Amino acid sequence: MDFKLDRNHLLQQELYRKFAETEIKPLAKEMDENEAYDMGLLEKMQKYGFFGIPYSQDYGGAGSDTLAYTLCMEEVSKIDASSGITISVHTSLCCSGIEEFGTEEQKQKFLRPLVDGSKIGCFGLTEPGAGSDVAGAQTVAVKDGEDWVITGSKIFTTNSGFADTCLLFAVTDRNVPAAKGMTAFVIDLKNTPGIEISDNIERMGIRAASNCIVSYDNVRVSSDRVIGKVGGGFKIAMNCLDKGRIGIAAQAVGIAQGALNEAIKYAKERKQFGKPIVSFQNSQFMCARMQTKIDAARLMTWRAAVAKDNHETFGPYAAAAKLMAAEVAVEVTRFAVQLMGGYGFCREYPVERMYRDAKITEIYEGTNEVMEMVIAGSMKLR
Ligand SMILES: Cc1cc2nc3c(=O)[nH]c(=O)nc-3n(C[C@H](O)[C@H](O)[C@H](O)COP(=O)(O)OP(=O)(O)OC[C@H]3O[C@@H](n4cnc5c(N)ncnc54)[C@H](O)[C@@H]3O)c2cc1C
């Protein structure tokens, strides 16, 4: 067992850190205030290979691994969680489903442009009436000759405001349990008639990320757009979410570490009672607790990433890492604001944004309660 990153991963971590500091940091506040992602920054991240980290070079990816992807997610999210989720939904939800379940032809056609940085992906699973209860989905796909005709509505589809490709889930057979009656489709979002994308949903946090309602009105797609087997969609969705949770855990670790770093910097400069506030034992103990919890969450995230890279069972590790890291992110950002007093509450400093951004990590890709269900399910308690 080795808890240190090897040279290759350290180099990648350094590269992501430098990029986040120099390219993302100057834009993060403005993007949050404008509630819009900077398309120039998106293009830069595509050019630098941020959208294909764990994918094979055979498909135009960076040929790295899940651990490197978590390092990217942490470094980027330390500075801006909206950038983190933009990368994460594309990488672990959209691309991973096509990579694991797509045919060679589908991978060449859809995965290649996604991982080589030409196109952006999204993931359409959640519906207005079906969130935690994925099986309650109402979007249907009906067979018509050789085609499928899709009708329904997906909510909270991250990246959908600018994405090219969507991994979409629709009910194809109502006569069997939903777990066997759902099918995954790969959709060309920009060139398929019948698709309508709403304006951005106004949110508390990760406000720069694109997040819209996507409506499908008799959207006709050919059979070669089915990913995996007809009826295999539920399994694909769960598989993608298992992988996605590693990315969200890393995002939460990044938000927490970013907030702590900012709070420490401030506490060294701010003087009260004639001393820097960092010299008070209370501040030091607060920092010690925050760093300890972040380290624990990071190690759990790496455990899940390494298990996945070693082709071991990783789903329960991913759920545990996400649960832990999300709770840590919410707690640490709250303490970071506290450590900075009134200034922490002001928009001038990034911890205010980080506090708002942290909350979503307890909700998306499965709420904390859903993570508890996944972990309990793996413990053979019954
Ligand atoms: C900003 C944002 C981005 C998102 N991005 C995407 C995306 O790209 N693609 C996508 O498909 N989805 C996306 N989502 C959807 C997200 O995954 C869901 O919001 C999440 O799974 C929770 O579903 P819900 O909001 O419908 O809440 P609900 O399922 O209605 O849950 C509400 C509350 O009830 C609790 N609850 C529900 N069922 C149970 C139970 N059985 N036992 C105990 N407690 C329970 C939940 O834990 C929660 O506290 C996004 C959401 C947001 C807000």
The ligand as an SDF file (V2000), in Angstrom:
LIG
                    3D

 53 58  0  0  0  0  0  0  0  0999 V2000
  -27.3890   21.6240  -10.3080 C   0  0  0  0  0  0  0  0  0  0  0  0
  -27.8440   20.2480  -10.6410 C   0  0  0  0  0  0  0  0  0  0  0  0
  -27.2170   19.5290  -11.6550 C   0  0  0  0  0  0  0  0  0  0  0  0
  -27.6890   18.2700  -12.0150 C   0  0  0  0  0  0  0  0  0  0  0  0
  -27.1670   17.6140  -13.1140 N   0  0  0  0  0  0  0  0  0  0  0  0
  -27.7920   16.5130  -13.5940 C   0  0  0  0  0  0  0  0  0  0  0  0
  -27.4370   15.9440  -14.8590 C   0  0  0  0  0  0  0  0  0  0  0  0
  -26.5200   16.4130  -15.5470 O   0  0  0  0  0  0  0  0  0  0  0  0
  -28.1530   14.8870  -15.3310 N   0  0  0  0  0  0  0  0  0  0  0  0
  -29.1780   14.3210  -14.6170 C   0  0  0  0  0  0  0  0  0  0  0  0
  -29.7740   13.3590  -15.0890 O   0  0  0  0  0  0  0  0  0  0  0  0
  -29.5240   14.8260  -13.3990 N   0  0  0  0  0  0  0  0  0  0  0  0
  -28.8890   15.9100  -12.8860 C   0  0  0  0  0  0  0  0  0  0  0  0
  -29.2510   16.4570  -11.6760 N   0  0  0  0  0  0  0  0  0  0  0  0
  -30.3280   15.8190  -10.9160 C   0  0  0  0  0  0  0  0  0  0  0  0
  -29.8820   15.2620   -9.5780 C   0  0  0  0  0  0  0  0  0  0  0  0
  -29.1310   14.0940   -9.7440 O   0  0  0  0  0  0  0  0  0  0  0  0
  -31.1490   15.0710   -8.7170 C   0  0  0  0  0  0  0  0  0  0  0  0
  -31.5700   16.3760   -8.3320 O   0  0  0  0  0  0  0  0  0  0  0  0
  -30.9050   14.2080   -7.5040 C   0  0  0  0  0  0  0  0  0  0  0  0
  -30.6900   12.8790   -7.8750 O   0  0  0  0  0  0  0  0  0  0  0  0
  -32.0890   14.2570   -6.5260 C   0  0  0  0  0  0  0  0  0  0  0  0
  -33.3030   14.1200   -7.1670 O   0  0  0  0  0  0  0  0  0  0  0  0
  -34.4910   15.1730   -6.8910 P   0  0  0  0  0  0  0  0  0  0  0  0
  -33.9060   16.5160   -7.0420 O   0  0  0  0  0  0  0  0  0  0  0  0
  -35.6380   14.8220   -7.7560 O   0  0  0  0  0  0  0  0  0  0  0  0
  -34.8410   14.9750   -5.3710 O   0  0  0  0  0  0  0  0  0  0  0  0
  -35.8520   13.8820   -4.7420 P   0  0  0  0  0  0  0  0  0  0  0  0
  -35.5510   12.5340   -5.3010 O   0  0  0  0  0  0  0  0  0  0  0  0
  -37.2340   14.3850   -4.8460 O   0  0  0  0  0  0  0  0  0  0  0  0
  -35.3860   13.9030   -3.2170 O   0  0  0  0  0  0  0  0  0  0  0  0
  -35.7930   14.9090   -2.2940 C   0  0  0  0  0  0  0  0  0  0  0  0
  -35.3580   14.4510   -0.8990 C   0  0  0  0  0  0  0  0  0  0  0  0
  -35.9710   13.2000   -0.5650 O   0  0  0  0  0  0  0  0  0  0  0  0
  -34.9760   12.2620   -0.2080 C   0  0  0  0  0  0  0  0  0  0  0  0
  -35.3900   10.9190   -0.6280 N   0  0  0  0  0  0  0  0  0  0  0  0
  -35.8700   10.5490   -1.8330 C   0  0  0  0  0  0  0  0  0  0  0  0
  -36.1340    9.2460   -1.8380 N   0  0  0  0  0  0  0  0  0  0  0  0
  -35.7900    8.7690   -0.6050 C   0  0  0  0  0  0  0  0  0  0  0  0
  -35.8220    7.4700    0.0090 C   0  0  0  0  0  0  0  0  0  0  0  0
  -36.2420    6.3890   -0.6370 N   0  0  0  0  0  0  0  0  0  0  0  0
  -35.3900    7.3680    1.3030 N   0  0  0  0  0  0  0  0  0  0  0  0
  -34.9430    8.4560    1.9630 C   0  0  0  0  0  0  0  0  0  0  0  0
  -34.8890    9.7050    1.4380 N   0  0  0  0  0  0  0  0  0  0  0  0
  -35.3140    9.8460    0.1670 C   0  0  0  0  0  0  0  0  0  0  0  0
  -33.7160   12.7060   -0.9380 C   0  0  0  0  0  0  0  0  0  0  0  0
  -32.5480   12.1870   -0.3490 O   0  0  0  0  0  0  0  0  0  0  0  0
  -33.8370   14.2130   -0.8090 C   0  0  0  0  0  0  0  0  0  0  0  0
  -33.3650   14.6250    0.4460 O   0  0  0  0  0  0  0  0  0  0  0  0
  -28.7590   17.6990  -11.2830 C   0  0  0  0  0  0  0  0  0  0  0  0
  -29.3490   18.4100  -10.2310 C   0  0  0  0  0  0  0  0  0  0  0  0
  -28.9290   19.6770   -9.9200 C   0  0  0  0  0  0  0  0  0  0  0  0
  -29.6570   20.4270   -8.8370 C   0  0  0  0  0  0  0  0  0  0  0  0
  1  2  1  0
  2  3  1  0
  2 52  2  0
  3  4  2  0
  4  5  1  0
  4 50  1  0
  5  6  2  0
  6  7  1  0
  6 13  1  0
  7  8  2  0
  7  9  1  0
  9 10  1  0
 10 11  2  0
 10 12  1  0
 12 13  2  0
 13 14  1  0
 14 15  1  0
 14 50  1  0
 15 16  1  0
 16 17  1  0
 16 18  1  0
 18 19  1  0
 18 20  1  0
 20 21  1  0
 20 22  1  0
 22 23  1  0
 23 24  1  0
 24 25  2  0
 24 26  1  0
 24 27  1  0
 27 28  1  0
 28 29  2  0
 28 30  1  0
 28 31  1  0
 31 32  1  0
 32 33  1  0
 33 34  1  0
 33 48  1  0
 34 35  1  0
 35 36  1  0
 35 46  1  0
 36 37  1  0
 36 45  1  0
 37 38  2  0
 38 39  1  0
 39 40  1  0
 39 45  2  0
 40 41  1  0
 40 42  2  0
 42 43  1  0
 43 44  2  0
 44 45  1  0
 46 47  1  0
 46 48  1  0
 48 49  1  0
 50 51  2  0
 51 52  1  0
 52 53  1  0
M  END
$$$$
